Amino acid sequence: MFSSLKRFLIGRPLKSTELGEQKLGKLKALAVLSSDALSSVAYGTEQILLVLSTIGFIAFWYSIPIAIGVLVLLVALILSYRQIIYSYPHGGGAYVVSKTNLGVNPGLIAGGSLLVDYILTVAVSVSAGTDAITSAFPALHPYTVGIAIALVVFITILNLRGVTESASVLAYPVYLFVLALVILIIVGIFRIINGQAPSTLHTPIGTAVPGITLFLLLRAFASGCSALTGVEAISNAVPNFKEPAAKNAAKTLVMMGVILAFLFVGVTFLAYWYGIAPKAEETVVSQLASEVFGRGVMYYFIQGTTALILVLAANTGFSAFPLLAYNLASDKYMPRMYLIRGDRLGYSNGIITLGLASILLIIAFKGQTEQLIPLYAVGVFIPFTLSQTGMIVKWVREKPAGWIPKLLANLLGAIITLTVLCIFFITKFAQVWSVLVFLPIIVFIFHQIHKHYDAVAEQLRVNPNKIPDKIEGNVVIVPVAGITKVVEQSLNYAQAIGDYVLAVYVAFDRESMLRMEEKWKRWRPDVRLVTLISYYRDLITPISKLVDTIESKAEERNYTVTVLIPQFIPKKGWHNFLHNQSSVLLRLYLLYKKNVIVSTVPYRLHK
């Protein structure tokens, strides 16, 4: 039943030879990997206005120079990440750049930040998409968290079906959203030119604003920089592109930058001209569409595509998180399960982990986007800064042909991203202080995982110069609960593999012990029976003590000790609940014995 449900949800398994068919072309990759950055247009302008609104409507003209500042940062990031793609075409982005050029700990900080950031990407995107849905249909406000969780489950299943399949689904909403906003911007500007949108709706640029401070402007700029989250995703996912992967990834990055710049500047300008103010119950894009088109078909088209891309922008996280987890696992900083491809050739363990973590985050924050965005933005600007700094070190160290312009581009990017990061910590410390707690914890966990894998490798490594000790014999211990076919089969197998066979019976009183000894003499006199009394009805402790005693004696003679546990297997799974599981508990306990082999002899029932 589970297998049938799995096939229905994620499709048939794919052969390893079909991996090449799962690579992305530029247009599909733009949909999958740029949806996060493009979707941030829907809330980037709103974040700027939310800060400026603390002064009043008169301060909204500052959104224009702030948008230009964000645009300058976007250009610097696009140039920088384009160089990263060509320099590190195997993916990994900020993690690989930082680890290679700055050292292990900066790399782990970048990697840890991005892992958390991709979880936040899913939570923020889905929460923002839910906001867009509830803006159009206010009656759904009480069900925000439930809607968000259902959407995460849908996107998780979509990604488990494979990269190309999710890309095919995502391409339409992404390009429809771009089309919708392009129409909105063009029609909005056309109305301005025709005088249908009077200039009295906003304060003129340059108007004196009493009470405005540099601190507040910097805070608004930092909030606007949330529109740049997701820019790094393409550099992390270069292996997902069709060949030539690096060239296709670089072109996709530039395409994304051009579209993002046009949409963000256009929405910000229209919001300023039409005098849009942020509202708790309605998004800025919703208000803007209502002003330009009214509450007609075009309004609902814009709201529908906005909601879709905000939800599906989470797919950027689902595309980049598994690949980053793969890179960390390859370097032994994350569990090896993240190296395994699933039935559909995607890194399904990473996809499932991301889905579960984002659902927990949505529940914890009750789907409130505003509470998540500052933490989300600061999480991405840490790897932004580290990757730019790492590239500076690379150019200075290697000095390839034409390295000075590349160095200057990365230097500019590093200065701007570091400045934005500092602004975040200064202006929004109350919302982002947790980064200073969880990042060291994540890095510590990475080191502990790496330490464990090193210790395991050291212990498992074979020394070719050392001749292993020859095993002289095998003592087999068979715990028995009575005289049955299960025990009979186990004893026969024990005699086939062992030099000495001992059956062990634990009685709870002397009478049952004597009865068992008498029956055993008549049934299997060829196998020695050791009887133990447990007055406290404990099976595991007496058997464990006996195994310890035999193991210490066997070690002196270079014998192995094998505990062979008889176990019958019911025909139906639910039948297991009708029987005690003492054999399972005994096996789990004995597995941690240092020099004892534990094995199970199954006896399958037919009725």
C-alpha positions in Angstrom: 0.0 0.0 0.0 2.8 2.4 1.0 4.7 1.6 -2.2 1.6 2.2 -4.4 1.0 5.6 -2.6 4.6 6.5 -3.2 4.5 5.7 -6.9 1.3 7.7 -7.2 2.8 10.8 -5.5 6.3 10.9 -6.9 6.2 8.6 -10.0 8.1 5.6 -11.2 11.8 5.2 -10.2 14.3 6.5 -12.8 17.5 4.6 -13.8 20.8 6.2 -13.0 21.5 6.4 -16.8 18.6 8.9 -17.0 20.4 11.5 -14.9 21.3 13.5 -18.0 17.6 13.9 -18.8 17.1 15.6 -15.4 19.4 18.6 -16.3 17.9 22.0 -16.9 18.0 24.4 -19.8 18.3 28.2 -19.3 14.5 28.9 -19.4 13.5 26.1 -17.0 16.4 26.9 -14.8 15.4 30.6 -14.7 11.9 29.5 -13.5 13.3 27.1 -10.8 16.3 29.0 -9.5 15.2 32.6 -10.0 11.7 32.3 -8.6 12.9 33.3 -5.1 14.7 36.4 -6.2 11.9 37.4 -8.6 9.2 36.8 -6.1 10.9 39.2 -3.6 9.6 42.0 -5.8 6.2 41.3 -4.2 7.4 42.3 -0.7 10.8 44.2 -1.2 9.1 47.5 -1.8 6.7 46.9 1.0 9.5 46.4 3.4 11.0 49.8 2.5 7.7 51.5 3.0 7.0 49.8 6.3 10.1 51.4 7.7 9.5 54.8 6.2 5.8 54.8 7.4 7.1 55.2 10.9 7.9 58.9 10.0 4.8 59.3 7.8 3.5 59.5 4.3 5.8 62.5 3.6 8.9 60.3 3.8 7.8 57.8 1.1 9.8 59.7 -1.7 12.9 58.2 -0.1 11.9 54.8 -1.5 13.2 56.0 -4.9 16.9 56.7 -3.9 16.8 53.6 -1.7 15.6 51.5 -4.6 18.5 52.9 -6.7 20.9 51.9 -3.9 19.5 48.3 -3.9 19.9 48.3 -7.7 23.6 49.1 -7.4 24.1 46.3 -4.9 22.2 43.9 -7.3 24.6 44.8 -10.2 27.7 44.2 -7.9 26.2 40.8 -6.8 25.4 39.6 -10.3 29.0 40.5 -11.5 30.5 38.7 -8.5 28.4 35.5 -8.7 29.0 35.3 -12.4 32.7 35.0 -11.6 32.0 32.4 -8.9 30.1 30.3 -11.4 33.0 30.2 -13.8 35.6 29.7 -11.1 33.7 27.0 -9.2 31.5 25.2 -11.8 30.8 22.2 -9.6 28.4 24.2 -7.4 28.5 24.9 -3.7 28.6 28.7 -4.2 29.5 30.7 -1.1 30.4 27.5 0.9 32.9 26.2 -1.5 34.4 29.7 -2.2 34.7 30.5 1.5 36.1 27.1 2.5 38.7 27.1 -0.4 40.0 30.6 0.1 39.2 31.7 3.7 39.4 28.4 5.6 37.1 25.7 7.0 35.3 27.8 9.6 34.3 30.7 7.3 33.2 28.0 4.8 31.1 26.3 7.4 29.6 29.7 8.5 28.6 30.4 4.9 27.2 26.9 4.5 25.3 26.9 7.8 23.9 30.4 7.0 22.7 29.2 3.6 21.1 26.0 4.9 19.1 28.0 7.4 18.4 30.6 4.8 16.9 28.1 2.4 14.6 26.9 5.2 13.7 30.5 5.7 13.3 30.9 1.9 10.5 28.2 2.0 8.9 29.7 5.1 9.0 33.3 3.9 7.9 32.5 0.3 5.0 30.3 1.3 3.9 32.8 4.1 4.1 35.7 1.6 2.1 33.6 -0.9 -0.5 32.9 1.7 -0.7 36.6 2.5 -1.4 37.3 -1.2 -4.2 34.7 -1.2 -5.8 36.1 2.0 -5.5 39.7 0.6 -7.7 38.6 -2.3 -10.0 36.5 -0.1 -10.0 38.0 3.4 -12.3 35.2 4.7 -9.3 32.9 4.6 -7.2 34.9 7.2 -8.0 32.6 10.1 -6.5 29.6 8.1 -3.2 31.2 7.2 -1.0 28.6 9.0 -3.0 25.6 7.6 -2.8 26.9 4.1 0.9 27.5 4.3 1.6 24.0 5.6 -0.5 22.4 2.8 1.4 24.4 0.2 4.8 23.3 1.6 3.6 19.6 1.5 2.6 20.2 -2.2 5.9 21.7 -3.2 7.9 19.0 -1.3 6.0 16.3 -3.3 6.5 18.2 -6.5 10.3 18.3 -5.9 10.4 14.6 -5.0 9.1 13.9 -8.5 12.4 15.3 -9.9 14.0 18.5 -11.1 12.7 18.6 -14.7 9.1 17.8 -13.6 9.1 20.5 -11.0 10.6 22.9 -13.5 7.9 22.1 -16.1 5.2 23.0 -13.5 7.0 26.1 -12.2 7.9 27.7 -15.6 4.3 28.8 -16.3 3.6 30.6 -13.0 7.0 32.3 -13.0 6.6 33.7 -16.5 3.0 34.6 -16.0 4.0 36.6 -12.9 6.7 38.4 -14.9 4.2 39.1 -17.6 1.6 40.3 -15.1 4.0 42.7 -13.4 5.4 44.0 -16.7 1.8 44.8 -17.8 1.2 46.4 -14.5 4.3 48.6 -14.7 3.7 49.5 -18.4 0.1 50.4 -17.9 0.8 52.2 -14.7 3.5 54.4 -16.4 1.2 54.9 -19.4 -1.5 56.3 -17.0 1.1 58.6 -15.5 2.1 59.9 -18.9 -1.5 60.4 -19.9 -2.2 62.3 -16.6 -4.7 59.6 -15.4 -2.6 59.3 -12.2 -2.2 62.8 -10.9 1.1 63.9 -9.2 -0.9 65.0 -6.1 -0.9 61.4 -4.8 2.7 61.6 -3.5 5.1 64.1 -2.1 7.7 65.5 -4.5 11.2 64.0 -4.4 13.4 66.3 -2.3 10.7 67.3 0.1 12.0 68.1 3.6 11.0 65.4 6.0 11.0 66.5 9.7 12.4 63.7 12.0 14.1 61.7 9.3 17.4 60.2 10.4 20.3 58.4 8.8 19.6 55.5 11.1 16.0 55.1 9.7 17.2 55.4 6.1 19.8 52.8 6.6 17.2 50.5 8.2 14.8 51.1 5.2 17.7 50.3 2.8 18.5 47.1 4.7 14.8 46.1 4.5 14.8 46.8 0.8 17.8 44.5 0.3 15.5 41.6 1.1 14.6 41.9 -2.6 18.1 40.4 -3.3 17.6 37.1 -1.4 17.9 34.2 -3.8 20.5 35.8 -6.1 23.1 33.2 -5.0 21.0 30.2 -5.7 22.2 29.8 -9.3 25.8 29.6 -8.2 24.9 26.8 -5.8 23.1 24.7 -8.4 25.4 24.9 -11.4 25.5 21.0 -11.7 21.7 21.1 -12.4 22.3 22.9 -15.8 22.8 21.2 -19.1 26.2 21.4 -20.7 28.0 23.8 -20.9 26.8 24.1 -17.4 28.8 27.1 -16.3 28.0 29.1 -19.4 24.3 28.4 -19.2 24.3 29.2 -15.5 26.0 32.6 -16.0 23.5 33.5 -18.8 20.6 32.6 -16.5 22.1 34.7 -13.7 22.3 37.8 -16.0 18.7 37.2 -17.3 17.5 37.0 -13.7 19.3 40.2 -12.7 17.8 42.2 -15.6 14.3 41.0 -14.9 14.6 41.6 -11.2 16.0 45.1 -11.6 13.2 46.1 -14.0 10.4 44.7 -11.8 11.8 46.0 -8.5 12.4 49.6 -9.7 9.1 49.6 -11.6 7.0 48.5 -8.6 8.8 50.9 -6.3 8.3 53.8 -8.6 4.6 53.1 -9.1 4.1 52.6 -5.4 5.6 56.1 -4.8 3.7 57.8 -7.6 0.3 56.3 -6.7 0.9 57.1 -3.0 0.6 53.5 -1.9 1.0 53.0 1.9 1.5 49.5 3.5 -1.5 47.9 5.1 -1.7 44.9 7.4 -4.6 43.4 5.6 -3.5 44.1 2.0 -0.1 44.0 0.2 1.4 46.9 -1.7 1.2 44.9 -5.0 -2.5 44.3 -4.4 -3.2 48.0 -3.7 -1.2 49.0 -6.8 -3.1 46.6 -9.1 -6.3 47.8 -7.6 -5.3 51.5 -8.4 -4.2 50.8 -11.9 -6.9 48.2 -13.1 -9.6 48.3 -10.4 -10.9 45.1 -8.9 -11.5 43.4 -12.2 -10.1 40.4 -14.1 -6.6 41.9 -14.4 -6.4 42.6 -10.7 -7.2 38.9 -9.9 -4.8 37.8 -12.6 -2.0 39.8 -10.9 -2.9 38.6 -7.4 -3.2 35.0 -8.6 0.2 35.0 -10.3 1.8 36.8 -7.4 0.4 34.3 -4.9 1.6 31.5 -7.2 5.2 32.7 -7.6 5.4 33.6 -3.9 4.5 30.0 -3.0 6.5 28.4 -5.7 9.5 30.7 -5.0 10.1 28.2 -2.2 11.3 25.9 -5.0 14.6 27.8 -5.1 15.2 26.5 -1.6 14.3 23.0 -2.6 16.7 23.2 -5.6 19.6 24.6 -3.7 19.3 23.1 -0.2 19.9 19.5 -1.3 22.9 20.4 -3.4 24.5 22.4 -0.6 23.8 19.6 1.8 25.4 17.2 -0.7 28.6 19.4 -0.8 28.7 19.5 3.0 28.1 15.8 3.3 30.9 15.1 0.7 33.3 16.9 3.0 31.9 14.9 6.0 30.2 17.9 7.7 26.7 16.5 7.3 25.3 13.0 7.5 26.0 10.7 4.5 22.3 10.3 3.8 22.4 13.6 2.0 24.7 12.0 -0.6 22.0 9.6 -1.8 19.8 10.1 -4.8 16.2 9.0 -4.5 14.0 7.1 -6.9 13.6 10.2 -9.1 17.4 11.0 -9.1 16.9 14.0 -6.8 18.5 14.2 -3.3 15.3 13.3 -1.6 16.6 13.3 2.0 17.6 16.9 1.6 14.2 17.7 0.1 12.3 16.0 2.9 14.5 17.6 5.6 13.8 21.1 4.1 10.1 20.5 3.9 9.8 19.4 7.6 12.1 22.2 8.9 10.1 24.9 7.0 6.8 23.6 8.3 8.1 23.8 11.9 9.2 27.3 11.3 5.9 28.4 9.9 4.1 26.9 12.9 6.6 28.6 15.3 6.2 32.0 13.7 2.4 31.5 12.9 3.0 32.3 9.3 4.0 36.0 10.0 6.2 37.0 7.0 7.3 40.3 8.6 8.9 38.4 11.5 10.9 36.1 9.2 12.2 38.5 6.6 14.9 40.3 8.7 16.4 37.0 9.8 16.0 35.6 6.3 17.9 38.6 4.8 20.7 38.6 7.3 21.2 34.9 6.8 21.9 35.5 3.1 24.1 38.5 3.5 26.6 36.6 5.6 27.5 34.2 2.8 27.3 37.1 0.3 30.0 38.9 2.2 32.1 35.8 2.8 31.9 34.7 -0.9 33.0 38.2 -2.1 35.9 38.2 0.4 36.9 34.7 -0.7 37.0 35.7 -4.3 39.2 38.7 -3.4 41.7 36.3 -1.7 41.5 34.0 -4.8 42.4 36.8 -7.3 45.2 38.2 -5.1 46.7 34.7 -4.6 46.4 33.4 -8.2 46.7 36.6 -10.2 45.3 35.2 -13.5 45.1 37.2 -16.7 42.7 40.1 -16.3 42.4 39.6 -12.6 42.3 43.3 -11.5 38.8 44.1 -12.9 37.5 40.9 -11.3 39.2 41.9 -8.0 37.6 45.4 -8.1 34.1 43.9 -8.8 34.4 41.5 -5.8 35.9 44.3 -3.7 32.9 46.5 -4.4 30.5 43.6 -3.7 32.3 42.8 -0.4 32.2 46.4 0.8 28.5 46.8 0.0 27.4 43.5 1.4 29.4 44.0 4.6 27.9 47.4 5.0 24.4 46.0 4.6 25.1 43.3 7.0 26.4 45.8 9.6 23.2 47.9 9.0 21.1 44.9 9.7 22.8 44.1 13.0 22.7 47.8 14.1 19.2 48.6 13.0 17.4 45.3 13.5 19.4 43.6 16.2 16.3 42.7 18.2 15.1 40.6 15.2 18.4 39.1 14.1 20.3 38.5 17.3 19.5 34.8 17.1 21.9 34.4 14.2 24.8 35.0 16.6 23.5 32.0 18.7 22.5 29.4 16.1 25.4 29.8 13.7 28.1 28.9 16.2 25.9 25.9 17.3 25.6 24.8 13.6 29.3 25.1 13.0 30.0 23.1 16.2 27.6 20.4 15.0 29.4 20.3 11.7 32.8 19.8 13.4 31.4 17.0 15.6 30.0 15.2 12.6 33.4 15.5 10.8 35.2 14.3 13.9 33.0 11.3 14.1 33.5 10.4 10.4 37.3 10.8 10.9 37.2 8.5 13.9 35.2 5.9 12.1 37.5 6.0 9.1 40.6 5.6 11.3 39.1 2.6 13.0 37.9 0.9 9.8 41.1 1.5 7.8 42.9 -1.8 7.0 46.6 -2.0 7.7 48.2 -4.0 4.9 51.3 -4.7 6.9 49.5 -6.3 9.8 48.5 -10.0 9.6 45.1 -10.4 11.2 44.7 -12.9 14.1 43.3 -16.3 13.0 40.0 -17.3 14.6 40.4 -20.7 16.2 36.7 -21.4 16.8 33.2 -20.2 17.3 31.0 -20.5 20.4 27.3 -20.1 19.6 24.8 -19.2 22.3 21.1 -19.7 21.5 18.6 -18.2 23.9 15.5 -20.4 24.1 12.0 -19.8 25.5 10.8 -23.3 25.1 10.9 -26.3 22.8 9.5 -25.3 19.4 10.2 -25.5 15.7 11.8 -22.1 15.9 14.3 -23.3 18.5 14.9 -26.5 16.6 15.7 -24.7 13.4 18.1 -22.3 15.3 19.9 -25.1 17.0 20.4 -27.0 13.7 21.9 -23.8 12.2 24.0 -23.1 15.3 25.6 -26.6 15.0 26.4 -26.0 11.4 28.4 -22.8 12.1 29.7 -23.3 15.6 32.3 -25.4 17.3 30.5 -25.2 20.6 26.8 -24.7 21.0 25.0 -23.6 24.2 21.3 -23.2 24.7 20.3 -20.7 27.4 17.0 -20.8 29.2 15.9 -18.1 31.7 13.3 -19.4 34.3 11.4 -17.2 36.7 11.2 -19.9 39.4 13.0 -23.2 40.3 10.1 -25.5 39.3 9.9 -24.2 35.7 13.7 -24.5 35.5 13.6 -28.2 36.6 10.8 -29.0 34.2 12.7 -27.4 31.3 15.9 -29.4 32.1 14.0 -32.6 32.2 12.3 -32.0 28.8 15.6 -30.9 27.3 17.4 -34.1 28.2 14.8 -36.1 26.4 14.6 -33.8 23.4 18.2 -32.6 22.6 20.7 -34.3 24.8 23.4 -33.5 22.2 23.2 -29.7 23.0 24.2 -28.4 26.3 21.5 -26.4 28.1 22.4 -23.7 30.6 19.5 -22.7 32.8 19.4 -19.4 34.7 16.9 -18.1 37.3 15.6 -14.6 37.3 13.5 -13.9 40.3 12.8 -10.4 39.0 11.5 -11.6 35.6 14.3 -9.9 33.7 15.5 -11.8 30.6 18.2 -9.5 29.3 20.4 -9.1 32.4 21.1 -12.8 33.1 21.7 -13.6 29.5 24.0 -10.6 29.2 26.1 -11.6 32.2 26.4 -15.1 30.8 27.5 -13.8 27.4 30.1 -11.6 29.2 31.5 -14.6 31.1 31.8 -16.7 28.0 33.2 -13.9 25.9 36.0 -13.2 28.4 37.0 -16.9 28.3 36.7 -17.2 24.5 38.9 -14.2 24.0 41.8 -16.0 25.8 41.6 -18.9 23.3 40.9 -16.6 20.3 37.4 -17.8 19.8 34.5 -15.8 18.6 31.1 -15.6 20.4 27.9 -15.6 18.4 24.5 -15.1 19.9 21.9 -16.7 17.6 18.4 -15.4 18.4 15.5 -17.5 17.2 12.5 -15.4 16.0 9.3 -16.3 14.3 7.9 -13.9 11.7 4.1 -13.7 11.5 2.4 -13.8 8.2 0.8 -10.4 8.7 2.5 -7.3 10.1 -0.2 -6.5 12.6 0.2 -9.9 14.2 3.5 -8.7 15.7 1.5 -6.6 18.2 0.0 -9.9 19.6 3.4 -11.2 20.6 6.1 -9.9 23.0 9.2 -8.6 21.3 11.8 -9.9 23.8 14.0 -11.2 21.0 14.1 -7.7 19.4 15.0 -6.1 22.7 17.7 -8.7 23.4 19.2 -8.1 19.9 19.3 -4.4 20.3 21.0 -4.7 23.7 23.6 -7.2 22.6 24.6 -5.2 19.5 26.5 -2.9 21.7 28.6 -5.7 23.2 32.2 -5.1 22.1 33.2 -8.6 20.8 29.9 -10.4 20.3 28.3 -11.3 17.0 24.5 -11.1 17.0 22.5 -12.9 14.4 18.8 -13.8 14.0 17.4 -17.0 12.6 13.9 -16.2 11.3 11.1 -18.8 11.2 8.3 -17.7 8.9 4.7 -18.6 9.8 2.3 -19.5 7.0 -1.1 -18.8 8.8 
